[in-house]
Amino acid sequence: MNDRVQLGYQLARVCVQTTQDGRLWLAGFHHSGDTVSQACVQELVRAGERIARIRPRRRTELVQKRLQTFEPLLARYARLVRRQEDRITHCRQWNFHRNERFVF
C-alpha cells in the first residue's frame, strides 16, 4: 500500500511535533473504509504511547467539569420532554373522549 490512500481504505497516522526536530512520525495504519473513527483513534493512541514509552495522565477531572457545565441544559431538555409527553397524553385522552360521543 506504500503509505498511500487507496480506494476503499483510509490511512491513520500519529506523530509528535517538537521544536527541535519538527514532526516525528510514530506509527501509521491502513484501515478499511468502513472502520469507525473511534477505533482508529484508540489504535493510534496505543501505538503512540507504546513507541514513545510514556502514557500521559488522563484528565478525568476535565470531563467531570464539562459534564457539570451541561447538567442545567440536560435538566431543561428533560423538563421539555416531560411537558411534551404530558401534552401528548392530554391530546390522546381528549381525542378518545371526543370519539366516544360519536359511537353509533
N, C-alpha and C positions, 0 to 999 in steps of 0.2 A: 504494500500500500504506500510505501515511500513517503510517509508524513504528508500525504495529500488527502483531501476530502474527495471521496468518490461517490457516485450515485448510490443513494440508499444508505450512506454511512455518515457519521459525524465524528469529528476529531475533538478530543478534550485534552487540554494541556495545562500543566501547572508550572508556575515559575516564581522565582524570588527576585526582587529587584533591589540592588544595592547601589549605593552612591559610587563605590569604587569599581565594581565590575559590570555594572549595568544589569541586564537580565540574565539570569541563570536558569535554564530550563531543567526542571527536576524530573518530570515524567509526562508521558502522553499516551493516550489510549484511543483506539478506534472503537466506535460503538455502532450497532445497527441504528438505522434512522428512527426506529420507534422506541429507543431507550428513553426512559423518563429522566429528566434533568437532575432530579434529586439523587438518583443512583450514580450518575456521572460525578456530581459534586462530592458525594461521600467517598467514591473511589479516589478522586484527586486529592482530597484532604488526607486520607490514609497514606497514599503514596508520598505526598509531600512531607508528612510527619515522619514516615519511615526513612526516607532518604536524608532529610535534614537532621534526623535523630533528636528531634525535640517535639514536644506536644504543648502548644500554647494553652494557657489557662482558659477554661471555658467561663465566660462571664454570664453566669446564670442570673445574677442579680439584675442585670440589664433587662433580661427577659421579664423578670418579675415586675420591674418598674414600668415596662411597656404595657404589661397586662393590667396593672393598676390604673394606668392612664386611660385605657379603653373600657374599664368597668362601667363608668357612668353611661357611656354610649351604648354598651350592650344592655344595660338595665333599661334604657329608654326604648330600645328596639323590642325588648321583651314586653314592655308595657303596651307598645303599639300593636304587637301581635295579639296580646290578650284582648285589647279593645276591638280589634277586627274580628277575632273569634266570637266575642260577645255579640257583635253586630250580626254576624252570620247566623248565630243561634237564634237571635231575635227575629230575623227575617224568615228563617225556616219555620219558626213557631207561628208567626203571623200568617205566612202562606198556608200552613196546614189548617189553621182555624178558618181562614178565608175560604178554602176549598171545601171545608166540612159543611158549610152552609148551603152549598150548591149541589149536594148529592141528591140524586133523583131516586 
